[in-house]
Every structure is written in C-alpha cells, then in structure tokens.
C-alpha cells in the first residue's frame, strides 16, 4: 500500500499544478483537464498484496483476462477447496461463480496448470 500511497500523492501534486505531469497511472488527462483516477486507485488498493498468492489456485479457479479492456475475472471452479474458500472470505467479491462464465469460454476455455 505504501507504493500506491506515494503514487497517488504524486498524482495529486501534479493535478494541483505543484509538479509537472510525468508518467503516472493515476492521472487521467481529458483535454487540458487533469484529474486523479479514483476508480483505478481503488482497484489498485483492492488488488494490492494478491501478487504471487492467487497462483496457488491452479485447478480451483479459472482466470479470464479480457484482451480488449484488460480486466480480469476469477471464476471459482471448486467452492469446497479450503484455500479458495479462505480467499473468498478474505476478499469478498473476488470470485465469480463458475456458472456465470460465458458458455463460449466454458466450452472452449483452456486451463493451464502450473
């Protein structure tokens, strides 16, 4: 979270005109208007700390990354798995039930196991 706090603080300074705008993922430019992208900040905070841990869910969950938008959806394949159940309690809303996966993905989806 410390890294996110620093990046958001830099973005807020840039939006306020105190420092020049450099590459900062939390700044949204619309014409000459600069704003801090609070939705992206919230998403980054929600995902902070997940790196390296969700990979333990090889057959328990299926990860789908939208190639156009870059959004990730995690489908719960085995809700009885104790690790997945723990993650689901720790991060409510992280998993989407498998029956909500589009049929085209479910039928032709490729599962890679580490």
C-alpha positions, 0 to 999 in steps of 0.5 A, a space after each residue: 500500500 505504501 507504493 500506491 500511497 506515494 503514487 497517488 500523492 504524486 498524482 495529486 501534486 501534479 493535478 494541483 499544478 505543484 509538479 509537472 505531469 510525468 508518467 503516472 497511472 493515476 492521472 487521467 488527462 481529458 483535454 487540458 483537464 487533469 484529474 486523479 483516477 479514483 476508480 483505478 486507485 481503488 482497484 489498485 488498493 483492492 488488488 494490492 498484496 494478491 501478487 504471487 498468492 492467487 497462483 496457488 489456485 491452479 485447478 480451483 479457479 479459472 482466470 479470464 483476462 479480457 484482451 480488449 479492456 484488460 480486466 480480469 475475472 476469477 471464476 471459482 471452479 471448486 467452492 469446497 477447496 479450503 484455500 479458495 474458500 479462505 480467499 473468498 472470505 478474505 476478499 469478498 467479491 473476488 470470485 465469480 461463480 463458475 456458472 456465470 462464465 460465458 458458455 463460449 469460454 466454458 466450452 472452449 476455455 483452456 486451463 493451464 496448470 502450473 
